[in-house]
Amino acid sequence: MSRSSRFIALARRLWGWFPLTASGLIWGAGVAWALGVGWFDRKDYILGVVGAVGAVVLVLALFTVVLGAVWMGWRLKGDNSLVGHHHVSMVVGRAKETGLVVVVPWFLLVEVDWRLVRPEAEVRVARSGGQWTEWARPKKRGHYHDIVREVTVADVFGLCSIRFRRDQRVSWKIEPDPGALEKSPTFRQLASGEALSHPEGSPHGDLYDMRHYGPGDPVKHILWNVYAKHREVIVRTPERAMAPVDRLQALLVTGDDDEPAAAMAWLATENSHQDGMWRLGVTGQTTSEGDKHQARDAILRSGSEPKPVDRQQVVSFLDGGPAGTSMVMVPGRPGPWLDELVPALQASGRPVVVWICIDGLRHGAQASWWKNEGPSGGVDRSDVAQVIAALRGVAVDVQVVDRDTGAVTSADVMARGSG
């Protein structure tokens, strides 16, 4: 964070303790005028009574807000408002009760609201009488041990308001959301079965199982005779008990909008049941040699404790692994990570398959002379094209995977579509 950003944040926090709102300042100015001019100068008793009543209202509003702020500060201190939720497990994008329950007495006559500063999350407060229960929808993965909330206490007239922050020592583990990736047949190759395949069959499993067609399935595996009779698209799939025993080596590259890439890495560790049969690296974190818990912790810490991509770490990870093709999962939005990754792949020389992970595509904002509509969601197609152009020359293959739909598109198809 720059010096100017820190100064603005500090000024905002200090301003939060100033008790009067804009309406309160106008109200106070009116009270001062009524008392000063009407009572002391003109001896207008009616105007003086109005000013006195206004002053009483302002003092009561200030008193209730200060009392409410003290109450909320005490309730959010330590375990005063926690209901058996000292360790909370959540998933990015999914709302869940956090265990914070605050009781606000009715006689305080204040409006209380708060937001989560760390971790970044949307907050919804379920009110039932005087008991308020917090629900949160996290936006970023991570393992957090210090939860920071910004609380705002205001009176019912909107004259006074106090905003302050309160830390709470609670463990939150926020996992990435795999979305449609866990249902996509393309990623069933990451699932492990027995350590050895059948000696008379293919090492990747014989095509004995059947299921409905999904995005990314080879057309040659479609059972056309079944489609002709029943109008259902069915494909042959390898039986999952006969998984390949090739050692998986994957690298998660972190950066802006890296949640889809983290979800893919998380899915790889979830489905790799054999210890020592895979190797996962996360930029800025330690390398895991088949230890699922260590790998998950590295993925989570890359969200809560982000670090820039180190070119030398990438080279060391790729060169230190087994021979063969490695899998590299990257965000769909270019950034400083791309300037470090491309030279690292060139220096290593190891063959890699790059997976560009996104949450849908968009074509940018649609502007007109009377309005300017912002982008709807996902990553801009031009950003993905920039990442593809930078990585196509240093990778043996580049694929684009959409977490929203589970669809996989090759870089060549994406380039033709954008052209």
Backbone torsions as a table, in degrees:
resi	resn	phi	psi	omega
1	MET	NA	133.5	-178.3
2	SER	-72.6	168.5	-179.2
3	ARG	-65.2	-39.6	178.9
4	SER	-65.6	-38.2	178.7
5	SER	-65.5	-40.6	177.6
6	ARG	-64.9	-37.8	178.6
7	PHE	-65.5	-42.7	179.2
8	ILE	-64.3	-41.5	179.3
9	ALA	-64.1	-41.1	178.9
10	LEU	-66.3	-42.1	178.8
11	ALA	-63.2	-37.9	179.0
12	ARG	-66.2	-40.1	179.6
13	ARG	-67.0	-39.8	178.5
14	LEU	-68.3	-38.4	178.9
15	TRP	-65.4	-28.1	179.8
16	GLY	-61.8	-25.4	179.5
17	TRP	-82.1	-10.6	176.7
18	PHE	-71.3	121.3	-166.3
19	PRO	-78.3	-18.0	-174.6
20	LEU	-95.0	134.9	173.4
21	THR	-85.3	-178.6	176.5
22	ALA	-62.1	-41.7	176.7
23	SER	-64.8	-36.5	178.6
24	GLY	-66.7	-36.9	177.1
25	LEU	-65.2	-43.0	177.8
26	ILE	-64.5	-42.2	178.1
27	TRP	-61.8	-44.9	179.0
28	GLY	-63.7	-39.1	176.9
29	ALA	-63.7	-39.8	177.4
30	GLY	-64.9	-40.0	178.0
31	VAL	-64.2	-44.5	179.2
32	ALA	-61.4	-40.8	178.5
33	TRP	-65.9	-43.1	-178.3
34	ALA	-63.9	-41.5	179.9
35	LEU	-73.8	-42.0	-176.6
36	GLY	-71.7	-45.8	-176.5
37	VAL	-86.2	-49.4	-173.8
38	GLY	-73.3	-36.0	-173.9
39	TRP	-93.0	-49.7	-172.9
40	PHE	-89.0	-31.6	-175.0
41	ASP	-92.8	-56.9	-175.8
42	ARG	-92.8	-9.2	-175.9
43	LYS	57.4	36.9	177.5
44	ASP	-86.8	104.0	-174.6
45	TYR	-68.0	-34.2	179.1
46	ILE	-64.6	-47.6	178.9
47	LEU	-65.6	-33.3	177.4
48	GLY	-66.8	-40.5	177.4
49	VAL	-64.3	-41.3	177.7
50	VAL	-60.4	-43.3	178.6
51	GLY	-64.5	-39.3	179.3
52	ALA	-65.3	-42.9	177.7
53	VAL	-62.2	-42.8	178.7
54	GLY	-62.7	-37.7	178.3
55	ALA	-66.1	-39.9	178.5
56	VAL	-63.1	-44.2	179.0
57	VAL	-60.4	-43.7	-179.1
58	LEU	-65.4	-40.4	178.9
59	VAL	-66.2	-42.5	177.9
60	LEU	-63.3	-40.9	178.2
61	ALA	-62.7	-43.2	179.2
62	LEU	-65.1	-39.5	180.0
63	PHE	-64.9	-45.4	-179.5
64	THR	-65.3	-37.0	-179.7
65	VAL	-68.3	-44.0	178.1
66	VAL	-62.6	-43.2	178.7
67	LEU	-64.0	-41.2	177.9
68	GLY	-64.9	-37.8	178.3
69	ALA	-66.1	-41.4	177.1
70	VAL	-63.2	-41.8	179.4
71	TRP	-62.4	-47.7	-178.8
72	MET	-66.5	-37.9	177.4
73	GLY	-62.1	-37.1	178.3
74	TRP	-73.4	-39.2	-178.6
75	ARG	-67.6	-31.6	-179.2
76	LEU	-90.2	5.0	179.2
77	LYS	-87.2	125.6	176.6
78	GLY	63.9	-130.8	-175.4
79	ASP	-104.4	18.3	-173.9
80	ASN	-62.4	-29.7	-175.1
81	SER	-119.0	11.3	179.4
82	LEU	-92.1	135.2	-180.0
83	VAL	-114.5	79.3	174.1
84	GLY	65.2	23.8	-178.6
85	HIS	-123.3	65.3	176.9
86	HIS	-82.7	-20.3	177.5
87	HIS	-129.5	111.7	-175.0
88	VAL	-114.0	129.0	174.9
89	SER	-108.2	127.0	-176.0
90	MET	-135.3	169.9	176.9
91	VAL	-126.4	138.5	-178.5
92	VAL	-57.5	131.0	176.1
93	GLY	85.3	-1.8	-179.1
94	ARG	-116.7	126.8	-177.5
95	ALA	-73.9	141.2	179.3
96	LYS	-152.4	148.6	176.0
97	GLU	-70.1	131.7	-175.2
98	THR	-92.0	-10.2	-178.2
99	GLY	93.7	-1.1	178.0
100	LEU	-87.9	117.5	179.0
101	VAL	-125.8	120.5	-177.6
102	VAL	-115.3	130.2	176.6
103	VAL	-101.5	118.6	179.8
104	VAL	-110.3	111.9	-179.9
105	PRO	-60.4	143.4	-176.1
106	TRP	-66.1	-27.9	-174.7
107	PHE	-76.0	-7.6	177.8
108	LEU	-70.7	-29.0	177.9
109	LEU	54.5	48.7	178.8
110	VAL	-129.5	157.7	172.3
111	GLU	-104.8	126.1	-177.2
112	VAL	-117.2	133.8	176.2
113	ASP	-144.7	154.2	177.1
114	TRP	-152.1	161.6	177.2
115	ARG	-135.2	158.7	178.9
116	LEU	-91.0	124.2	175.8
117	VAL	-90.2	-41.1	176.3
118	ARG	-143.0	119.9	-2.2
119	PRO	-76.0	164.8	178.4
120	GLU	-72.1	122.3	-175.9
121	ALA	-160.7	153.9	171.4
122	GLU	-84.0	137.5	-176.3
123	VAL	-116.8	134.0	171.8
124	ARG	-126.7	131.0	-178.1
125	VAL	-106.4	118.1	177.0
126	ALA	-88.7	115.5	-176.6
127	ARG	-100.2	127.6	176.5
128	SER	-135.3	95.8	-174.8
129	GLY	68.1	-127.7	177.3
130	GLY	-94.4	7.2	-178.7
131	GLN	-105.6	123.0	-178.2
132	TRP	-114.3	125.7	-177.3
133	THR	-112.5	133.4	-177.1
134	GLU	-91.2	132.0	170.0
135	TRP	-118.8	141.1	-177.8
136	ALA	-131.6	143.4	173.7
137	ARG	-120.4	97.0	-175.0
138	PRO	-67.9	150.9	-179.7
139	LYS	-108.0	-12.9	-174.9
140	LYS	-141.1	138.3	177.5
141	ARG	-68.9	165.7	175.5
142	GLY	153.5	170.4	175.0
143	HIS	-119.6	109.7	-172.3
144	TYR	-114.8	136.6	177.7
145	HIS	-115.8	-1.3	-179.6
146	ASP	-137.1	106.8	-178.3
147	ILE	-94.8	126.3	-177.7
148	VAL	-113.8	124.0	177.3
149	ARG	-117.8	144.5	173.7
150	GLU	-108.1	114.9	-172.5
151	VAL	-103.6	137.5	176.1
152	THR	-122.0	123.4	178.3
153	VAL	-116.4	123.5	-178.2
154	ALA	-133.8	153.0	177.1
155	ASP	-80.9	167.0	-174.8
156	VAL	-70.5	-18.4	179.1
157	PHE	-90.5	-10.5	-179.1
158	GLY	75.8	23.1	-179.3
159	LEU	-89.5	-34.1	-175.9
160	CYS	-128.6	148.0	179.8
161	SER	-157.6	139.4	176.4
162	ILE	-128.4	131.6	179.3
163	ARG	-121.9	128.7	-179.3
164	PHE	-147.4	167.0	-179.9
165	ARG	-111.9	148.3	179.5
166	ARG	-138.4	127.6	177.4
167	ASP	-93.1	148.3	178.7
168	GLN	-140.7	129.8	-177.7
169	ARG	-84.7	93.3	179.1
170	VAL	-138.1	146.4	-179.9
171	SER	-95.3	117.3	175.4
172	TRP	-116.3	124.2	174.4
173	LYS	-111.5	112.8	-175.8
174	ILE	-110.0	112.0	-177.5
175	GLU	-89.8	150.5	175.8
176	PRO	-69.1	149.9	-179.1
177	ASP	-90.5	117.3	-179.5
178	PRO	-69.9	-18.0	179.6
179	GLY	60.3	-132.7	-179.2
180	ALA	-85.4	-0.1	-178.4
181	LEU	-66.0	-36.8	-177.2
182	GLU	-69.8	-18.3	177.5
183	LYS	-99.3	-6.8	-177.8
184	SER	-76.1	129.7	179.7
185	PRO	-66.1	-20.0	-179.4
186	THR	-62.3	-31.7	-174.1
187	PHE	-98.5	9.0	173.8
188	ARG	-73.8	-12.4	174.7
189	GLN	-68.3	-18.2	178.5
190	LEU	-80.8	-12.5	-178.4
191	ALA	-78.8	141.2	-178.1
192	SER	-110.7	143.9	176.8
193	GLY	-116.4	-120.8	177.7
194	GLU	-77.5	164.9	-177.4
195	ALA	-71.2	-25.4	-177.2
196	LEU	-126.1	139.0	175.8
197	SER	-82.1	168.5	179.7
198	HIS	-64.9	133.3	-175.4
199	PRO	-63.4	-23.8	-178.4
200	GLU	-99.4	1.2	-177.4
201	GLY	-116.0	-177.3	178.4
202	SER	-71.0	145.7	178.5
203	PRO	-64.9	-17.3	177.8
204	HIS	-96.9	7.6	178.4
205	GLY	94.7	137.9	176.9
206	ASP	-77.2	154.4	-177.3
207	LEU	-81.0	75.6	-178.7
208	TYR	-103.2	-30.3	-176.9
209	ASP	-85.8	159.2	178.5
210	MET	-134.3	150.3	174.1
211	ARG	-161.5	173.2	178.9
212	HIS	-70.7	152.5	-178.7
213	TYR	-64.1	141.3	176.6
214	GLY	-133.4	162.3	178.9
215	PRO	-56.6	131.1	179.3
216	GLY	96.9	-8.1	178.9
217	ASP	-70.9	139.3	175.8
218	PRO	-64.5	138.1	-179.5
219	VAL	-66.2	-29.2	-177.6
220	LYS	-67.6	-15.4	-179.9
221	HIS	-92.8	1.3	179.4
222	ILE	-74.3	135.7	176.6
223	LEU	-88.1	95.7	-173.9
224	TRP	-71.2	-28.1	178.1
225	ASN	-66.9	-36.0	176.1
226	VAL	-68.0	-38.7	179.3
227	TYR	-64.9	-37.9	-178.7
228	ALA	-66.4	-32.8	-177.9
229	LYS	-87.2	-42.6	-170.8
230	HIS	-115.1	-2.3	-178.4
231	ARG	57.1	35.2	174.8
232	GLU	-121.8	131.7	-178.4
233	VAL	-87.6	107.0	-178.6
234	ILE	-114.8	142.2	179.2
235	VAL	-124.6	153.1	172.0
236	ARG	-83.9	138.9	178.2
237	THR	-133.3	152.5	176.7
238	PRO	-66.3	142.2	175.6
239	GLU	-64.8	135.0	-170.7
240	ARG	-70.4	-17.0	178.9
241	ALA	-73.2	-15.5	-177.5
242	MET	-108.3	59.2	-177.0
243	ALA	-78.7	153.4	177.8
244	PRO	-66.3	152.7	-178.4
245	VAL	-104.4	9.6	177.1
246	ASP	-61.9	140.5	-179.2
247	ARG	-76.1	127.0	-178.6
248	LEU	-88.0	128.0	173.9
249	GLN	-122.9	118.8	-175.5
250	ALA	-132.6	148.2	179.2
251	LEU	-128.9	126.4	175.6
252	LEU	-97.6	120.2	177.6
253	VAL	-99.4	121.5	-175.7
254	THR	-96.2	154.6	-179.5
255	GLY	174.0	-164.9	177.7
256	ASP	-65.0	138.1	179.1
257	ASP	57.4	46.3	-178.6
258	ASP	-97.9	9.4	-179.2
259	GLU	-61.6	-42.7	176.3
260	PRO	-60.5	-39.8	178.6
261	ALA	-66.0	-40.0	177.6
262	ALA	-65.3	-35.9	177.9
263	ALA	-64.6	-38.1	178.2
264	MET	-67.2	-41.6	177.3
265	ALA	-64.8	-39.3	178.0
266	TRP	-63.1	-40.1	178.9
267	LEU	-65.1	-36.9	178.5
268	ALA	-64.1	-40.8	179.1
269	THR	-73.2	-30.7	178.6
270	GLU	-66.7	-39.4	-173.9
271	ASN	-91.2	-10.0	179.7
272	SER	-91.1	95.4	-172.6
273	HIS	-85.8	-10.3	-174.2
274	GLN	-97.2	118.0	177.4
275	ASP	-65.6	136.9	178.7
276	GLY	82.9	-5.4	-178.4
277	MET	-93.8	5.5	178.6
278	TRP	-151.7	162.1	-177.0
279	ARG	-140.8	122.6	-176.6
280	LEU	-121.7	132.4	175.2
281	GLY	-120.7	144.2	177.3
282	VAL	-127.9	126.9	-178.0
283	THR	-59.9	130.7	-178.2
284	GLY	85.2	-2.1	-177.7
285	GLN	-127.6	176.9	179.7
286	THR	-79.8	157.6	179.6
287	THR	-88.0	137.4	179.1
288	SER	-104.4	127.6	178.8
289	GLU	-102.1	72.8	176.2
290	GLY	81.0	1.0	178.5
291	ASP	-89.8	108.0	-174.3
292	LYS	-63.8	-42.2	-178.5
293	HIS	-65.9	-40.1	177.8
294	GLN	-66.1	-38.7	179.0
295	ALA	-65.8	-43.9	178.6
296	ARG	-62.9	-41.2	-179.3
297	ASP	-64.3	-37.6	178.3
298	ALA	-65.7	-40.1	179.0
299	ILE	-64.8	-41.7	-179.5
300	LEU	-68.0	-44.8	-178.4
301	ARG	-65.7	-25.3	177.2
302	SER	-68.5	-18.1	175.9
303	GLY	-90.6	-43.1	-178.6
304	SER	-84.3	-23.9	178.6
305	GLU	-130.1	66.6	-175.3
306	PRO	-66.1	143.1	177.4
307	LYS	-133.5	150.6	179.9
308	PRO	-67.8	157.1	-179.9
309	VAL	-71.0	130.3	178.2
310	ASP	-102.2	119.3	-176.6
311	ARG	-60.6	-42.3	-177.6
312	GLN	-67.5	-34.0	178.5
313	GLN	-65.3	-39.4	178.9
314	VAL	-63.6	-44.7	179.7
315	VAL	-63.1	-43.9	-179.5
316	SER	-64.1	-38.4	180.0
317	PHE	-65.7	-47.8	-176.9
318	LEU	-67.3	-42.2	-178.4
319	ASP	-74.2	-23.3	-178.2
320	GLY	-86.3	-3.0	-178.6
321	GLY	-93.6	-179.3	179.9
322	PRO	-70.7	160.8	177.7
323	ALA	-65.8	146.9	-179.4
324	GLY	128.3	-176.5	-177.4
325	THR	-85.7	133.8	177.8
326	SER	-101.8	157.0	179.1
327	MET	-108.0	128.1	-179.7
328	VAL	-120.3	123.1	-178.7
329	MET	-107.0	123.8	-172.8
330	VAL	-129.5	159.4	174.8
331	PRO	-71.7	165.2	179.0
332	GLY	-90.4	-4.1	-179.7
333	ARG	-109.9	126.9	180.0
334	PRO	-66.5	155.9	-178.8
335	GLY	-171.7	-167.8	178.4
336	PRO	-58.9	-27.0	179.7
337	TRP	-61.1	-33.6	-177.4
338	LEU	-69.0	-36.5	179.2
339	ASP	-68.1	-23.6	177.8
340	GLU	-91.7	-33.5	-174.9
341	LEU	-72.0	-43.8	-176.5
342	VAL	-60.0	-50.0	176.2
343	PRO	-62.9	-31.3	179.0
344	ALA	-66.9	-42.5	177.8
345	LEU	-66.2	-36.3	177.0
346	GLN	-66.7	-38.7	-179.7
347	ALA	-71.1	-33.1	-178.3
348	SER	-74.3	-48.4	-178.1
349	GLY	78.5	-3.2	178.2
350	ARG	-73.3	143.2	177.5
351	PRO	-69.5	132.8	-179.3
352	VAL	-134.5	149.4	170.9
353	VAL	-110.7	122.6	-176.2
354	VAL	-98.6	130.4	175.3
355	TRP	-111.1	114.5	176.0
356	ILE	-90.7	114.3	-171.9
357	CYS	-103.3	127.1	-175.5
358	ILE	-135.0	171.3	172.9
359	ASP	-119.4	62.2	-179.7
360	GLY	88.4	160.5	-180.0
361	LEU	-114.2	149.1	172.8
362	ARG	-139.5	163.6	-176.6
363	HIS	-105.7	20.0	178.5
364	GLY	90.1	-178.9	-177.6
365	ALA	-75.0	145.7	176.1
366	GLN	-103.1	106.0	-174.3
367	ALA	-104.6	149.6	173.7
368	SER	-144.4	174.4	-173.6
369	TRP	-71.7	-20.1	-179.5
370	TRP	-103.6	-12.7	178.9
371	LYS	-157.0	162.6	179.0
372	ASN	-134.6	101.1	-177.9
373	GLU	-85.4	126.4	179.5
374	GLY	-73.1	169.6	178.7
375	PRO	-64.0	144.5	-175.4
376	SER	-75.7	-48.5	-177.3
377	GLY	172.3	173.2	-177.9
378	GLY	77.7	-162.0	-178.3
379	VAL	-114.0	147.4	-178.1
380	ASP	-68.2	141.0	-178.1
381	ARG	-61.1	-34.3	179.0
382	SER	-66.5	-32.8	176.5
383	ASP	-65.5	-43.9	178.0
384	VAL	-63.0	-40.9	178.7
385	ALA	-62.3	-35.2	178.1
386	GLN	-67.8	-40.5	177.9
387	VAL	-66.4	-41.6	179.5
388	ILE	-61.7	-45.9	-178.2
389	ALA	-61.4	-34.7	-178.6
390	ALA	-75.8	-29.0	-172.2
391	LEU	-102.1	-15.9	-176.4
392	ARG	-63.0	-30.5	-177.6
393	GLY	-81.2	-12.2	-176.7
394	VAL	-117.4	1.5	-179.7
395	ALA	-124.5	148.0	178.1
396	VAL	-73.1	-23.7	178.7
397	ASP	-158.1	145.6	178.0
398	VAL	-129.4	124.7	179.8
399	GLN	-122.9	147.7	176.6
400	VAL	-112.9	121.6	-177.9
401	VAL	-116.7	134.0	-178.8
402	ASP	-103.1	117.2	-179.5
403	ARG	-68.6	-28.6	-178.1
404	ASP	-66.7	-40.3	-175.6
405	THR	-111.5	-18.2	-174.8
406	GLY	81.7	1.6	-177.9
407	ALA	-74.7	144.8	178.2
408	VAL	-119.8	129.0	-178.7
409	THR	-127.5	134.0	179.3
410	SER	-73.6	159.6	-179.5
411	ALA	-64.7	-33.1	179.3
412	ASP	-64.9	-44.2	178.9
413	VAL	-65.8	-39.2	179.5
414	MET	-65.1	-39.4	179.5
415	ALA	-66.0	-40.9	177.9
416	ARG	-66.3	-36.5	179.7
417	GLY	-67.2	-37.7	179.7
418	SER	-76.0	-24.3	178.5
419	GLY	-80.8	NA	NA
